[in-house]
Amino acid sequence: MKNWKSTLAFFIFVAIYVYTAITKDADIVETTGYVALLSSLFMMLRSDFTSEHISKLIDNIKIGK
């Protein structure tokens, strides 16, 4: 598994987010939600699967024009 460190960090972060959601401190839940969203996007962009599909999509758009 190529991105095991990022994946582990993400799951730790999700556990912390669930804990904050249970405590219901609105400011912390909102902030950690945004951090979770950004980290998820970052992990998706690091994936080879995502980069391959983005390049295929760009190639198909170029062919269509």
TIDOPA-832481 format. One record per residue (C-alpha): residue in three letters; x, y, z; residue number from 1. Coordinates in steps of 0.25 Angstrom, whole numbers, plus 5000, padded with zeros to 4 digits. Example, Ala and Ser with C-alpha at 12.3 -4.5 7.8 and 13.67 -1.06 7.14 Angstrom:
BEGIN
+------+------+------+------+-----+
: rest :   c1 :   c2 :   c3 :  nr :
+------+------+------+------+-----+
:  ala : 5049 : 4982 : 5031 :   1 :
:  ser : 5055 : 4996 : 5029 :   2 :
+------+------+------+------+-----+
//
This chain:
BEGIN
+------+------+------+------+-----+
: rest :   c1 :   c2 :   c3 :  nr :
+------+------+------+------+-----+
:  met : 5000 : 5000 : 5000 :   1 :
:  lys : 5007 : 5013 : 4995 :   2 :
:  asn : 5000 : 5023 : 5004 :   3 :
:  trp : 4999 : 5016 : 5017 :   4 :
:  lys : 5004 : 5027 : 5025 :   5 :
:  ser : 4993 : 5037 : 5019 :   6 :
:  thr : 4983 : 5026 : 5021 :   7 :
:  leu : 4986 : 5024 : 5035 :   8 :
:  ala : 4986 : 5039 : 5038 :   9 :
:  phe : 4973 : 5040 : 5032 :  10 :
:  phe : 4966 : 5029 : 5040 :  11 :
:  ile : 4972 : 5035 : 5053 :  12 :
:  phe : 4967 : 5049 : 5049 :  13 :
:  val : 4953 : 5043 : 5046 :  14 :
:  ala : 4953 : 5037 : 5060 :  15 :
:  ile : 4956 : 5050 : 5066 :  16 :
:  tyr : 4945 : 5056 : 5058 :  17 :
:  val : 4935 : 5046 : 5063 :  18 :
:  tyr : 4940 : 5049 : 5077 :  19 :
:  thr : 4938 : 5064 : 5075 :  20 :
:  ala : 4924 : 5062 : 5068 :  21 :
:  ile : 4920 : 5054 : 5081 :  22 :
:  thr : 4924 : 5065 : 5090 :  23 :
:  lys : 4916 : 5075 : 5081 :  24 :
:  asp : 4925 : 5087 : 5082 :  25 :
:  ala : 4920 : 5094 : 5069 :  26 :
:  asp : 4933 : 5102 : 5066 :  27 :
:  ile : 4942 : 5090 : 5067 :  28 :
:  val : 4933 : 5081 : 5059 :  29 :
:  glu : 4932 : 5091 : 5048 :  30 :
:  thr : 4947 : 5093 : 5048 :  31 :
:  thr : 4951 : 5079 : 5048 :  32 :
:  gly : 4940 : 5076 : 5037 :  33 :
:  tyr : 4947 : 5086 : 5028 :  34 :
:  val : 4961 : 5080 : 5031 :  35 :
:  ala : 4955 : 5066 : 5028 :  36 :
:  leu : 4949 : 5071 : 5015 :  37 :
:  leu : 4963 : 5076 : 5011 :  38 :
:  ser : 4971 : 5064 : 5015 :  39 :
:  ser : 4961 : 5055 : 5008 :  40 :
:  leu : 4963 : 5063 : 4995 :  41 :
:  phe : 4978 : 5063 : 4997 :  42 :
:  met : 4978 : 5048 : 4998 :  43 :
:  met : 4969 : 5046 : 4986 :  44 :
:  leu : 4979 : 5055 : 4978 :  45 :
:  arg : 4991 : 5047 : 4983 :  46 :
:  ser : 4984 : 5034 : 4978 :  47 :
:  asp : 4989 : 5028 : 4965 :  48 :
:  phe : 4975 : 5024 : 4961 :  49 :
:  thr : 4970 : 5038 : 4962 :  50 :
:  ser : 4982 : 5044 : 4954 :  51 :
:  glu : 4980 : 5033 : 4943 :  52 :
:  his : 4965 : 5036 : 4942 :  53 :
:  ile : 4967 : 5051 : 4942 :  54 :
:  ser : 4977 : 5050 : 4930 :  55 :
:  lys : 4967 : 5041 : 4923 :  56 :
:  leu : 4956 : 5051 : 4925 :  57 :
:  ile : 4965 : 5062 : 4920 :  58 :
:  asp : 4969 : 5054 : 4907 :  59 :
:  asn : 4955 : 5051 : 4904 :  60 :
:  ile : 4951 : 5066 : 4905 :  61 :
:  lys : 4963 : 5069 : 4896 :  62 :
:  ile : 4958 : 5059 : 4886 :  63 :
:  gly : 4944 : 5064 : 4886 :  64 :
:  lys : 4948 : 5078 : 4882 :  65 :
+------+------+------+------+-----+
//
